Amino acid sequence: MPMVQVTMLTGRTIDQKRKLAKRITDAMVEEAGARRESIIVAFHEVTKESYASGGVLMADKG
């Protein structure tokens, strides 16, 4: 059972997540030969205060 975890900053709408889940699932079916019903997509949302890039908190990047 393939599981894809997506970590991103908070703020996406439920519609955006629906579209992402569908496209990620489609890609797994088409490229990895996975069965659609066995694919799990999990969204892990983090705040700007809990996410850093290049050693700098996203909250400090403006």
Secondary structure, 3 states (H helix, E strand, C coil): CCEEEEEEECCCCHHHHHHHHHHHHHHHHHHHCCCHHHCEEEEEEECHHHCEECCEEHHHCC
